[in-house]
Amino acid sequence: MGIAKRDIKSIDAQFNDIRMNTSTYSGMMDTAMSVRAQQQMLAERENSWQHAADHLATLQRLEAKPYFARIDFQERPDQKAETIYIGLASFTDTPDHFLVYDWRAPISSIYYEGELGKVSYQTPAGKQTVNVTLKRQFQIAEGVIVTLYDTQATVTDQMLLAALSNHASTKMKSIVATIQKTQNQIIRNTTADLLFVQGAAGSGKTAAVLQRVAWLLYRYRGNLTAGQVILFSPNQLFNDYIDQVLPELGEHNMVQMTYFQYLNRRVPRLKVADLRERFEQVTDGIDQKANRLLTSLAFFKATTRYAKRLGTDGYLRFKNLRFGNQIFASKDKLRSIYYGFNATYKLGNRLDGTEERLRRMLNSRLGSELHAKWVEERVQNLSKEELDNLLQNRPREFASDEAEYKFLAKQILIKELMPVKRAIDHHRWLNINAQYLHLLRVVPHLVKLDQWNLTAAEWSQYAERQIAAFKQRRISAAGVSIYLYLYDLLTGKWGDRKMRFVFVDEVQDYDPFQLAYLKYCFPRAKFTLLGDLNQAIFTHENSRSLLSQLSTMFDQDKTQVVQLTKSYRSTAPITDFTKQILVDGEKIEAFQRQGPQPKLVEVADQAAGVKAVQTALTAAQAAQEKVAVIGKSLADSEEITRALKQAGVQVTLVRTENQRLVDGVMVVPSYLAKGLEFDAVIVWDANQQKYAGDAERQLLYTICSRAMHTLTLISVGQPSYLLAKIDPKLYEKVIER
Ligand SMILES: Nc1ncnc2c1ncn2[C@@H]1O[C@H](COP(=O)(O)OP(=O)(O)OP(=O)(O)O)[C@@H](O)[C@H]1O
């Protein structure tokens, strides 16, 4: 590393010594060549320095914790048992002599795949079966073995128990030493184009998928970079929570953003409904029905058909292409060019053909304007500085005055016409805004409204409202996906072909249109979708049909569904309690880790409620637990924050997803708590008014399932009826009246 660093310094120094010779063409050429050579050398050295730095960091990690498992196994009964050690990365003393195997190496799979006895694993050469005679787990800290466990089939995984008993932190950790068998199947899957992981809250979906990214980067090293993997997460807060896992595993982070960040950056001039608006929006019956239509796969297909037909039906909307104050090509002119091509032309050909024509028009304009009066005036009035600028490093001798004039006039015109060229290149002559509004208006001709329980009058009422909002630059969450899909279809954007793996966490909060659009945006990628249909907090009833709709988008043979039913996050008493909030939560299995029963505190009024929160907070803090008070809406969260602050309790309200997770007590609205976990959760407040109906069931489940060790629900007045059905033996009820 030292050498690489020294090299970089000396190249930098040489760089400063390069003499700039720009007085002649050949001098310029030489200078450019030597700059280029130095740049290349520098890039190479930086690369090798980066490589060495990564390697050193890995070795330092290995020094503190060289391995976490030992496996003894026989390949054949008559053979002596072999011993291997497994760690975060491989370590060899001589080439091919492995003292420690990387956890991602094929052989390491036997550690995750089974107990003692016959275990099979995949190698590049096919399936291999071995007889495992010893499986030993180690906890090592700073190079010293703290504990070790030998696995016996009937005993619970002690190391997992130890890992899960730890306190929560503001950053998620890797689970490399304790990956479970079904999680391992997700991590090492190479065959599915669509891998759908349906898992209970806390079953390790996120944990497994981050390990999967690290595994893929290892498996396809040399061919896959972290920039070719993208993870869509539920909110920005969650991004912050998981951003240490891959670096801890010695890998660079993948591209990470929320679906709406991905869209928003493409429509900077529109205001898209944000997370809170989407969560708290009160919608009437028409809105709900229209939304169901607009977010469906059927509507995705209808949009595709609509765009396709625009190639011939004459309904494409254009914008005048301007050159300063004048019109360079009018809407009518554009229309006649676009629709002037042969009827067999597809959208893409029309687009290319039109652009080609516009570029030719631009070139002839360049010629025809050469002697325009305004150009002549500009040339005559050029200041010395402007002249230098235009001539740059060009030799100043011209064959004639006319040649000099032509050169200067052309330079001026190229500069002036640049905005027109850019407008052509960026398809600004297409009026996508008007087209989107047109699409909304013609929906009754595209789909059968009665199948969506809508009348023509209802639709037009809905569409007019959306159009009015759009004119004030506001667009709904459903609208922005449609808008961008339409944009892509019309401008011939075919998605990002470099992206190889797409991960979508909390997929139950996506609608079929969004997923179909993602698939369109990443046409070559393999998809891993993770979700819990029981935690659908945005899409509610739609989420149930998501899986069946998804299956139509991908090749059946290349679709795999993996179920994770065991919940690791919470203690057994908490999991047993929370799963009864659900209608069909029986399938969820608790991991046998003990802890106190959840507590439901019913109080008479607000003041008593705040006191009850304080009591729960004091208990949690005494146990040094990381605690969060979770409110249903932002207003609820603000209310309890204010009350606690007045009572002298220090708390941080997490108001938007752009904040950071902090130490100390946090108050979090439910929709921002997605995917996160805390030692102790206090639910504020779980009364009947706030969680009144079945629509809130999944939300209440999501909130309660954030708790790892203790869960307290405070109810001001009558508790939610969603809690009434829960077996009273599973929790402690306190009534303070
Ligand atoms: N194999 C494992 N070893 C150690 N810890 C694990 C394992 N699997 C899961 N966990 C822990 O369980 C907790 C929950 O995991 P994770 O957040 O990945 O679950 P999830 O399925 O994404 O949950 P949710 O859907 O509720 O957000 C985390 O603290 C994670 O570290």
Ligand as a Chemical Component Dictionary entry (heavy atoms), coordinates in Angstrom:
data_LIG
# 
_chem_comp.id                   LIG 
_chem_comp.type                 NON-POLYMER 
_chem_comp.pdbx_formal_charge   0 
_chem_comp.three_letter_code    LIG 
# 
loop_
_chem_comp_atom.comp_id 
_chem_comp_atom.atom_id 
_chem_comp_atom.alt_atom_id 
_chem_comp_atom.type_symbol 
_chem_comp_atom.charge 
_chem_comp_atom.model_Cartn_x 
_chem_comp_atom.model_Cartn_y 
_chem_comp_atom.model_Cartn_z 
_chem_comp_atom.pdbx_ordinal 
LIG N1  N1  N 0 -29.959 -16.008 10.761 1  
LIG C1  C1  C 0 -29.961 -14.984 11.578 2  
LIG N2  N2  N 0 -28.986 -14.802 12.481 3  
LIG C2  C2  C 0 -28.975 -13.752 13.318 4  
LIG N3  N3  N 0 -29.898 -12.824 13.330 5  
LIG C3  C3  C 0 -30.904 -12.931 12.449 6  
LIG C4  C4  C 0 -30.994 -14.010 11.513 7  
LIG N4  N4  N 0 -32.088 -13.833 10.770 8  
LIG C5  C5  C 0 -32.651 -12.707 11.188 9  
LIG N5  N5  N 0 -31.954 -12.149 12.186 10 
LIG C6  C6  C 0 -32.235 -10.923 12.911 11 
LIG O1  O1  O 0 -33.626 -10.783 13.031 12 
LIG C7  C7  C 0 -33.995 -9.422  12.917 13 
LIG C8  C8  C 0 -35.031 -9.270  11.847 14 
LIG O2  O2  O 0 -34.459 -9.451  10.580 15 
LIG P1  P1  P 0 -34.897 -8.603  9.311  16 
LIG O3  O3  O 0 -35.023 -7.161  9.677  17 
LIG O4  O4  O 0 -34.024 -9.001  8.211  18 
LIG O5  O5  O 0 -36.337 -9.210  9.108  19 
LIG P2  P2  P 0 -37.423 -8.875  8.011  20 
LIG O6  O6  O 0 -37.987 -10.164 7.597  21 
LIG O7  O7  O 0 -36.853 -7.993  6.985  22 
LIG O8  O8  O 0 -38.453 -8.118  8.917  23 
LIG P3  P3  P 0 -39.629 -7.080  8.600  24 
LIG O9  O9  O 0 -40.390 -7.584  7.434  25 
LIG O10 O10 O 0 -40.423 -7.125  9.855  26 
LIG O11 O11 O 0 -38.968 -5.760  8.406  27 
LIG C9  C9  C 0 -32.716 -8.659  12.638 28 
LIG O12 O12 O 0 -32.211 -8.152  13.847 29 
LIG C10 C10 C 0 -31.786 -9.713  12.104 30 
LIG O13 O13 O 0 -30.446 -9.383  12.352 31 
# 
loop_
_chem_comp_bond.comp_id 
_chem_comp_bond.atom_id_1 
_chem_comp_bond.atom_id_2 
_chem_comp_bond.value_order 
_chem_comp_bond.pdbx_ordinal 
LIG N1  C1  SING 1  
LIG C1  N2  SING 2  
LIG C1  C4  DOUB 3  
LIG N2  C2  DOUB 4  
LIG C2  N3  SING 5  
LIG N3  C3  DOUB 6  
LIG C3  C4  SING 7  
LIG C3  N5  SING 8  
LIG C4  N4  SING 9  
LIG N4  C5  DOUB 10 
LIG C5  N5  SING 11 
LIG N5  C6  SING 12 
LIG C6  O1  SING 13 
LIG C6  C10 SING 14 
LIG O1  C7  SING 15 
LIG C7  C8  SING 16 
LIG C7  C9  SING 17 
LIG C8  O2  SING 18 
LIG O2  P1  SING 19 
LIG P1  O3  DOUB 20 
LIG P1  O4  SING 21 
LIG P1  O5  SING 22 
LIG O5  P2  SING 23 
LIG P2  O6  DOUB 24 
LIG P2  O7  SING 25 
LIG P2  O8  SING 26 
LIG O8  P3  SING 27 
LIG P3  O9  DOUB 28 
LIG P3  O10 SING 29 
LIG P3  O11 SING 30 
LIG C9  O12 SING 31 
LIG C9  C10 SING 32 
LIG C10 O13 SING 33 
# 
